[in-house]
Amino acid sequence: MLVDPEIQELRMKAEEAINEGDYDKADKYLDEALERQMVCINNAEKQLTNCKLSAAEMKVDKGDIELIRINYKSATKLFKEAVELVPDRHELKKAEYLQKWGNAGYNTGLYNESQTALEQCLAIRERLLPNDDTDIATILNNLELLYMSQSKYEEAEPLHKRSLGIFEKALGKDHPSVATTLNNLAELYRLQGKYEDAEPLYQRCLGIRETKLGKDHPSVATTLNNLALLYDSQGKYEEAEPLHKRSLGIFEKALGKDHPGVATTLNNLSELYRIQGKYEDAEPLYQRCLGIRETKLGKDHPSVATTLNNLALLYDSQGKYEEAEPLHKRSLGIFEKALGKDHPSVATTLNNLSELYRIQGKFEDAEPLYQRSLGIRETKLGKDHPSVATTLNNLALLYDSQGKYEEAEPLFQRSLGIRETKLGKDHPDVATTLNGLALLYRTQGKYEEAEPLYKRLFNTKYKEYLSLLNKYKKNCLKKSETIVLVVRVVEGSQAQSIGIQKGDIIQSYLGSKLKTAKELIEIVRANSNSTLKKINITIIRNGESIELNAKPGRLGVQIETVDISHL
């Protein structure tokens, strides 16, 4: 152990004085030695503090580099270590690093760890800074995003509003930080199904960002993406697609083609195509998105689970059930591990896996998953949330398939009520529930109850086809039947090349009379590898029968089963 020679000499003199019985002199020497020792201690403590702060700063620098490399797990670890190095007297510096730790943890999917860090950061800043300081608004903004990811909407909203108020007062109403908070508050409303509240906030945010940051800034792309998702949710697909594409172009140019921001937009554009039945357009975008996310975020990241779930839904829509099931299950496993077993994303995957089982007739496998999904959504999102309506509708379809009509009816009715209230009476999801409830009544012979529902359905969802359907019913039907209606033809598809058009009725395929869309999908799949050079298709257009020839394989059409007996 190193000792200051002067201190050592003073202590020896004190010892001699004690041996001589001169205690006053001993006290004097010891006081001088102690004074010198305290100076050494203070200098050492300052040096240790500086060393710790320097080491913490270097940890943060390394963490920032890992963020640039999109290695969120490594960055989270480095920021956490930086926080642990900061001495207690440097609390604002600790808060700065807590914020970095919390944000990196959020991107990694470590939500509990992120929440701990961000809440500690907020507590320090509220204690040491004025209530209207922008650093408080910033951490409020970050914390509210975390709460939203955990579906803690009631906790998130007051943070959004408080953050917005601070930024507007301190920076002005057209500052980019105000735009960020507007975007996040709009997202909160969108997730809650409050679409009318969300849209003006998105539009205001977009205007600020385009003016202050430029039209090609990544933040503009984020708002375009979120506004497109709002339109997706409302069934406004023609308004959504150009926003998705513009967002993708900005991200690719600004961040590079393999950045997670690009993957997010690819995923959302793929979803838009899937919902519209543009399966051939959707799949390569999903695959590219999945590759980026697995490489950049890791194979167990929640964003990977989201893409797996959506790709599985694409395969569901195409009847590729064996390909879809392992993707649903892998998605579920990732979400449960990363977010907990009662997270809304877990409920979404449970709902979708249940749907896969229901479609295949595996009713005993489907029901407990539906029930679990419903329980999570009611608890986390509220009993009148559109996602609750989705699970209610699907569970009702399950009971309908099993002939449990008394159990199905109240679920359809409750689903319909939620969707009409939250989405509007002309939303596609409302039409879906109307159709399910009408079919339920028709199956039971309750034609008086079914009739007004069918009329509503034809005056909304099938309004543009009414003339064609009435002509078909008048000229071609000998009795009440369902028909297979073409509601969309994929551009560049085989269907387009042989002349199939939107509004056509596909009457037969390969000589088989068709009553449902499912029948056509199954026949096309069964003959996809046929050695036949030509397959005969009969369509009805404007009441006239037309014979067409196709090659084996997918046609490239979006079709629906329509019961026109109530026209």
C-alpha positions in Angstrom: 0.0 0.0 0.0 1.4 3.4 -1.1 1.6 6.0 1.7 2.6 9.7 1.4 6.1 9.9 3.0 5.1 13.2 4.7 2.1 11.6 6.3 4.2 8.6 7.3 6.7 10.9 9.0 4.0 12.9 10.9 2.5 9.6 12.2 6.0 8.4 13.4 6.5 11.8 15.3 3.0 11.4 16.8 3.9 7.9 18.0 7.2 9.2 19.6 5.2 11.9 21.3 2.8 9.4 22.7 5.7 7.3 24.0 7.1 10.4 25.7 3.7 11.2 27.2 3.4 14.5 25.3 -0.2 14.0 24.1 -0.7 17.6 23.0 2.2 17.3 20.6 0.9 13.9 19.4 -2.5 15.5 18.7 -0.9 18.2 16.6 1.1 15.7 14.5 -2.0 13.5 13.9 -4.2 16.5 12.9 -1.6 17.5 10.3 -1.3 13.9 9.0 -5.1 13.6 8.9 -5.5 16.9 7.1 -3.1 15.7 4.5 -4.8 12.3 4.2 -8.2 13.9 3.7 -6.8 16.0 0.8 -5.5 12.7 -0.7 -8.9 11.1 -0.3 -10.7 14.1 -1.9 -8.3 14.1 -4.8 -8.7 10.3 -5.2 -12.5 10.6 -5.1 -12.4 13.3 -7.7 -10.1 11.2 -9.9 -12.4 8.1 -9.4 -15.4 10.2 -10.2 -13.8 11.5 -13.4 -12.7 8.0 -14.3 -16.2 6.7 -13.8 -17.8 9.5 -15.8 -15.2 9.0 -18.6 -15.8 5.3 -18.6 -19.5 5.8 -18.7 -19.2 8.3 -21.6 -17.1 5.8 -23.5 -19.7 3.1 -22.9 -22.4 5.4 -24.3 -20.2 6.2 -27.3 -19.9 2.5 -28.0 -23.6 2.1 -27.5 -24.3 4.8 -30.0 -22.1 3.0 -32.5 -24.1 -0.2 -31.9 -27.3 1.7 -32.6 -25.8 2.8 -35.9 -25.1 -0.8 -36.6 -28.7 -1.6 -35.5 -27.4 -4.0 -32.8 -30.0 -3.0 -30.2 -29.2 -5.8 -27.7 -25.5 -4.7 -27.5 -26.5 -1.1 -27.2 -28.9 -1.8 -24.4 -26.2 -3.6 -22.4 -23.7 -0.8 -22.9 -26.2 1.9 -21.9 -27.2 0.0 -18.8 -23.5 -0.4 -17.8 -23.0 3.4 -18.4 -25.8 4.2 -16.0 -24.3 1.9 -13.3 -21.0 3.8 -13.6 -22.4 7.3 -13.1 -21.8 8.5 -9.5 -24.9 9.5 -7.5 -24.1 13.2 -7.4 -24.4 13.4 -11.3 -28.1 12.6 -11.5 -28.9 14.6 -14.6 -26.1 12.7 -16.5 -27.5 9.5 -15.1 -31.0 10.5 -16.4 -29.5 11.2 -19.9 -28.1 7.6 -20.0 -31.2 6.1 -18.5 -33.1 7.6 -21.4 -30.7 6.0 -23.8 -31.0 2.6 -22.0 -34.8 2.8 -22.0 -35.0 3.6 -25.7 -32.6 0.9 -26.7 -34.4 -1.6 -24.5 -37.7 -0.6 -26.2 -36.2 -1.3 -29.6 -34.9 -4.6 -28.4 -38.3 -5.6 -27.1 -37.2 -5.6 -23.4 -40.2 -3.7 -22.3 -40.0 -4.2 -18.5 -36.3 -3.2 -18.5 -37.1 -0.2 -20.7 -40.0 0.9 -18.4 -37.7 0.8 -15.4 -35.1 2.9 -17.0 -37.5 5.5 -18.5 -39.5 5.9 -15.3 -36.3 6.4 -13.3 -35.2 9.0 -15.8 -38.5 10.9 -15.5 -38.4 10.8 -11.7 -34.9 12.4 -11.7 -35.8 15.1 -14.2 -39.1 16.0 -12.4 -37.2 16.4 -9.2 -34.3 18.5 -10.6 -35.8 20.5 -13.5 -38.7 23.0 -14.0 -42.0 21.4 -14.8 -42.0 22.8 -18.3 -38.5 21.8 -19.3 -38.3 20.2 -22.7 -36.2 17.3 -21.4 -39.2 16.3 -19.3 -41.4 16.5 -22.4 -38.9 14.3 -24.3 -38.9 11.5 -21.7 -42.7 11.7 -21.4 -42.9 11.1 -25.1 -40.6 8.1 -24.9 -42.4 6.7 -22.0 -45.8 7.1 -23.6 -44.6 5.1 -26.6 -43.6 2.3 -24.3 -47.0 2.3 -22.6 -48.7 2.2 -25.9 -46.6 -0.9 -26.9 -47.9 -2.5 -23.7 -51.5 -1.4 -24.5 -51.5 0.8 -21.4 -53.5 3.4 -23.3 -55.1 5.1 -20.2 -51.6 5.7 -18.8 -50.2 6.9 -22.1 -52.8 9.6 -23.1 -52.1 12.1 -20.3 -48.4 11.8 -20.9 -48.9 12.6 -24.6 -51.0 15.6 -23.8 -48.6 16.9 -21.1 -45.6 16.4 -23.5 -47.5 18.3 -26.3 -48.3 21.2 -24.0 -44.7 21.6 -22.9 -43.3 21.5 -26.5 -45.9 23.9 -27.9 -45.2 26.4 -25.1 -41.4 26.1 -25.2 -40.7 25.7 -28.9 -43.8 26.9 -30.8 -46.7 25.0 -32.4 -44.8 24.2 -35.7 -41.6 22.7 -34.2 -40.5 19.2 -35.2 -40.7 18.0 -31.6 -44.4 19.1 -31.5 -44.9 17.1 -34.7 -43.4 14.0 -33.0 -45.8 14.2 -30.1 -48.8 14.8 -32.5 -47.8 11.7 -34.4 -47.6 9.6 -31.3 -50.9 10.9 -29.9 -52.5 10.2 -33.3 -51.1 6.6 -33.1 -52.7 6.2 -29.7 -56.1 7.2 -31.1 -55.6 4.9 -34.1 -54.8 1.9 -31.9 -58.0 2.6 -29.9 -60.1 2.9 -33.0 -60.6 6.7 -32.5 -60.1 7.4 -36.2 -61.8 10.8 -36.4 -59.5 12.0 -33.6 -56.4 10.6 -35.2 -56.5 11.9 -38.8 -56.3 15.7 -38.1 -53.3 15.1 -35.8 -51.5 13.0 -38.5 -52.2 15.7 -41.1 -51.0 18.5 -38.8 -47.8 16.4 -38.0 -47.2 15.7 -41.7 -47.5 19.4 -42.6 -45.0 20.4 -39.9 -42.5 17.8 -40.8 -42.6 18.5 -44.6 -42.2 22.2 -44.0 -39.5 22.1 -41.3 -37.5 18.9 -42.2 -38.1 18.5 -46.0 -40.4 16.2 -47.9 -37.7 13.4 -48.1 -36.9 13.2 -44.4 -37.4 9.8 -42.6 -39.7 11.5 -40.1 -42.0 12.4 -43.0 -41.9 8.8 -44.1 -42.9 7.7 -40.6 -46.0 9.9 -40.6 -46.9 8.8 -44.1 -46.7 5.2 -43.0 -48.9 5.8 -40.0 -51.5 7.8 -41.9 -51.6 5.0 -44.5 -52.3 2.5 -41.6 -55.1 4.7 -40.5 -56.7 4.6 -44.0 -56.0 0.8 -44.0 -58.0 0.4 -40.8 -60.9 2.3 -42.4 -60.8 0.4 -45.6 -59.6 3.4 -47.6 -57.1 1.3 -49.6 -56.8 3.6 -52.6 -55.8 6.5 -50.3 -53.4 4.3 -48.3 -51.3 2.7 -51.1 -49.6 5.8 -52.5 -48.7 6.8 -48.9 -47.1 3.4 -48.2 -45.1 3.6 -51.4 -43.9 7.2 -50.8 -42.9 6.2 -47.3 -41.0 3.2 -48.6 -39.1 5.3 -51.2 -38.1 7.9 -48.6 -36.8 5.2 -46.1 -34.8 3.3 -48.8 -33.1 6.5 -50.0 -32.4 7.9 -46.5 -31.5 4.8 -44.5 -30.6 2.1 -47.0 -32.6 -0.9 -48.3 -31.9 -3.2 -45.4 -32.8 -0.9 -42.5 -35.6 -1.9 -40.0 -37.5 1.2 -41.0 -37.6 -0.1 -44.6 -38.8 -3.5 -43.2 -41.7 -1.8 -41.3 -43.0 -0.1 -44.5 -42.5 -3.3 -46.5 -44.6 -5.2 -43.9 -47.4 -2.6 -44.0 -47.5 -2.4 -47.8 -47.6 -6.2 -47.9 -50.5 -6.2 -45.5 -52.4 -3.7 -47.7 -51.9 -6.0 -50.7 -52.9 -9.1 -48.7 -56.1 -7.5 -47.5 -57.0 -6.6 -51.1 -56.2 -10.2 -52.3 -53.0 -9.1 -54.2 -51.2 -12.2 -53.0 -48.5 -12.3 -55.6 -47.6 -8.7 -54.9 -47.6 -9.3 -51.1 -45.4 -12.4 -50.7 -42.0 -11.1 -52.0 -42.4 -8.0 -49.8 -43.1 -10.1 -46.7 -40.1 -12.3 -47.4 -37.8 -9.3 -47.9 -39.2 -7.8 -44.7 -38.6 -11.0 -42.8 -35.0 -11.3 -44.0 -34.2 -7.7 -42.9 -35.7 -8.1 -39.5 -34.1 -11.5 -38.7 -30.7 -10.1 -39.8 -30.9 -6.7 -38.1 -33.0 -7.4 -35.0 -32.5 -11.1 -34.3 -34.8 -14.0 -34.9 -36.6 -13.6 -31.5 -37.5 -10.0 -31.9 -41.3 -9.0 -31.7 -41.0 -7.4 -35.2 -40.0 -10.8 -36.6 -43.0 -12.3 -35.0 -45.2 -9.7 -36.6 -43.9 -10.5 -40.0 -44.2 -14.3 -39.4 -47.8 -13.7 -38.4 -48.6 -11.7 -41.4 -46.9 -14.1 -43.8 -48.9 -16.9 -42.2 -52.1 -15.0 -42.8 -51.1 -14.6 -46.5 -50.7 -18.4 -46.7 -54.1 -18.8 -44.9 -55.7 -16.7 -47.5 -54.3 -18.9 -50.3 -55.3 -22.2 -48.6 -51.6 -23.1 -47.8 -52.4 -24.3 -44.4 -49.4 -26.6 -43.9 -47.1 -23.6 -44.6 -49.0 -21.2 -42.4 -49.3 -23.2 -39.2 -45.6 -23.3 -38.2 -45.3 -19.6 -38.9 -48.3 -18.9 -36.6 -46.8 -21.0 -33.9 -43.3 -19.5 -34.1 -44.8 -16.0 -34.0 -46.8 -17.0 -30.9 -43.7 -18.3 -29.2 -41.7 -15.2 -29.8 -44.5 -12.8 -28.6 -45.1 -14.8 -25.4 -41.4 -14.8 -24.6 -40.7 -11.2 -25.4 -44.0 -9.5 -24.3 -45.6 -11.8 -21.8 -48.5 -14.2 -22.3 -51.2 -11.6 -21.8 -50.0 -9.0 -24.4 -52.4 -7.9 -27.2 -49.9 -9.1 -29.8 -50.2 -12.6 -28.3 -54.0 -12.3 -28.5 -53.7 -11.4 -32.2 -51.6 -14.4 -33.0 -53.9 -16.7 -30.9 -56.9 -15.3 -32.9 -55.2 -16.0 -36.2 -54.0 -19.5 -35.2 -57.6 -20.2 -34.1 -58.9 -19.1 -37.5 -56.5 -21.5 -39.2 -57.9 -24.3 -37.1 -61.5 -23.3 -37.7 -61.1 -23.1 -41.4 -59.6 -26.7 -41.4 -62.5 -27.9 -39.2 -60.2 -28.4 -36.1 -62.9 -26.9 -33.8 -61.6 -28.4 -30.5 -58.2 -26.9 -31.2 -59.6 -23.5 -32.1 -62.1 -22.8 -29.3 -59.7 -22.5 -26.3 -57.4 -20.2 -28.3 -60.3 -17.9 -29.3 -61.4 -17.8 -25.6 -57.9 -16.9 -24.5 -57.5 -14.2 -27.2 -60.9 -12.7 -26.2 -59.9 -12.6 -22.5 -56.6 -10.8 -23.2 -58.2 -8.3 -25.6 -61.1 -7.4 -23.3 -58.7 -6.9 -20.4 -56.0 -5.0 -22.2 -57.9 -3.1 -24.8 -61.4 -2.7 -23.4 -64.6 -4.5 -24.1 -65.7 -2.3 -27.0 -62.4 -2.3 -28.9 -62.5 -3.3 -32.6 -60.0 -6.1 -31.9 -62.5 -7.5 -29.4 -65.1 -7.4 -32.1 -62.8 -9.4 -34.4 -62.4 -12.2 -31.9 -66.2 -12.2 -31.1 -67.0 -12.5 -34.8 -64.6 -15.4 -35.3 -65.7 -17.2 -32.2 -69.3 -16.8 -33.5 -68.3 -18.4 -36.8 -66.8 -21.3 -34.9 -70.0 -21.9 -33.0 -72.0 -21.5 -36.3 -69.9 -24.1 -38.0 -70.7 -26.5 -35.1 -74.4 -25.8 -35.2 -74.3 -24.0 -31.8 -76.5 -21.2 -33.1 -77.7 -20.0 -29.7 -74.1 -19.4 -28.6 -73.1 -17.8 -31.9 -75.9 -15.2 -32.2 -75.2 -12.9 -29.3 -71.5 -12.9 -30.3 -72.3 -11.8 -33.8 -74.7 -9.1 -32.4 -72.1 -7.8 -30.0 -69.4 -7.8 -32.7 -71.7 -5.9 -35.0 -72.5 -3.3 -32.4 -68.9 -2.6 -31.6 -67.9 -2.4 -35.3 -70.8 0.0 -36.2 -69.9 2.3 -33.3 -66.1 2.3 -33.6 -65.7 1.9 -37.4 -68.8 3.3 -39.0 -71.7 1.5 -40.6 -70.0 1.4 -44.1 -66.7 -0.2 -42.9 -65.8 -3.6 -44.6 -65.6 -5.3 -41.1 -69.3 -4.3 -40.5 -70.2 -6.0 -43.7 -68.3 -9.1 -42.7 -70.3 -9.4 -39.4 -73.6 -8.5 -41.2 -73.0 -11.4 -43.6 -72.2 -13.8 -40.8 -75.2 -13.0 -38.8 -77.5 -13.0 -41.9 -76.2 -16.5 -42.8 -76.8 -17.7 -39.2 -80.5 -16.6 -39.4 -80.9 -18.1 -42.9 -79.5 -21.4 -41.8 -82.0 -21.5 -39.0 -84.9 -20.5 -41.3 -85.2 -17.1 -39.7 -85.7 -15.4 -43.0 -87.5 -12.3 -41.6 -84.4 -11.6 -39.4 -82.0 -12.2 -42.3 -83.8 -10.1 -44.9 -83.0 -6.6 -43.6 -79.3 -7.6 -43.0 -78.9 -8.8 -46.5 -80.5 -5.6 -47.8 -78.0 -3.6 -45.8 -75.2 -5.8 -47.1 -76.1 -5.3 -50.7 -76.6 -1.6 -50.3 -73.1 -1.2 -48.8 -70.5 -3.9 -49.7 -72.1 -5.0 -53.1 -73.7 -1.8 -54.1 -71.6 -1.5 -57.3 -72.6 -5.0 -58.4 -76.4 -4.7 -57.8 -77.3 -4.3 -61.4 -75.2 -7.3 -62.6 -76.4 -9.5 -59.7 -80.1 -8.7 -60.3 -79.7 -9.5 -64.1 -78.0 -12.8 -63.2 -80.7 -13.7 -60.8 -83.4 -12.9 -63.3 -81.9 -14.7 -66.2 -79.9 -17.6 -64.8 -81.2 -18.7 -61.4 -83.9 -21.4 -61.2 -83.7 -21.4 -57.4 -82.0 -19.5 -54.7 -78.3 -20.1 -54.7 -74.9 -18.6 -53.8 -72.6 -17.4 -56.5 -68.8 -16.8 -56.8 -68.3 -13.1 -57.6 -65.0 -11.6 -58.9 -64.4 -8.4 -56.9 -60.8 -7.8 -58.1 -58.5 -9.0 -60.9 -54.8 -8.8 -60.2 -52.9 -6.7 -62.7 -50.7 -8.9 -65.0 -52.4 -12.1 -63.8 -53.6 -15.0 -65.8 -57.2 -14.0 -65.2 -56.5 -10.6 -66.8 -54.8 -12.2 -69.8 -57.8 -14.4 -70.6 -60.3 -11.6 -70.1 -61.8 -12.1 -66.7 -63.2 -8.9 -65.3 -64.3 -7.4 -62.0 -68.0 -8.2 -61.6 -67.9 -11.5 -63.5 -69.5 -14.5 -61.9 -67.4 -17.7 -62.2 -70.0 -20.4 -62.8 -67.8 -23.4 -63.4 -64.2 -24.5 -63.4 -63.0 -27.7 -65.2 -66.7 -28.7 -65.5 -67.4 -28.4 -61.8 -70.3 -26.1 -60.9 -69.4 -23.6 -58.3 -71.4 -22.2 -55.4 -68.7 -20.9 -53.1 -65.3 -19.2 -53.4 -63.8 -22.0 -51.2 -64.8 -24.6 -53.8 -63.0 -22.7 -56.5 -59.9 -22.2 -54.4 -59.7 -25.9 -53.6 -60.3 -27.1 -57.2 -57.6 -24.7 -58.5 -55.1 -26.0 -55.9 -55.9 -29.6 -56.6 -55.2 -29.1 -60.3 -52.3 -26.7 -60.0 -49.9 -29.4 -61.3 -52.2 -30.9 -63.8 -50.8 -32.0 -67.2 -53.8 -30.5 -69.0 -52.9 -27.8 -71.4 -56.3 -26.0 -71.1 -58.9 -25.7 -68.4 -62.3 -24.6 -69.3 -63.9 -21.8 -67.2 -67.5 -20.6 -67.6 -68.3 -17.1 -66.5 -71.4 -15.0 -66.5 -71.2 -11.4 -67.6 -74.2 -9.1 -68.0 -76.4 -12.2 -67.9 -74.5 -13.9 -70.8 -72.5 -17.1 -70.5 -68.8 -16.9 -71.7 -66.4 -19.8 -72.2 -62.7 -19.1 -71.4 -59.6 -21.3 -71.4 -56.9 -21.1 -68.7 -53.7 -22.9 -67.8 -53.5 -24.9 -64.6 -52.5 -22.8 -61.6 -53.6 -19.6 -59.9 -55.9 -17.2 -61.8 -55.1 -14.1 -59.9 -58.5 -13.0 -58.7 -60.1 -11.9 -55.5 -63.4 -13.7 -55.2 -66.3 -13.8 -52.7 -69.3 -16.0 -52.0 -72.4 -14.0 -52.4 -75.9 -15.2 -51.4 -78.2 -13.3 -53.8 -81.4 -15.1 -52.8 -82.5 -12.0 -50.9 -82.1 -9.6 -53.8 
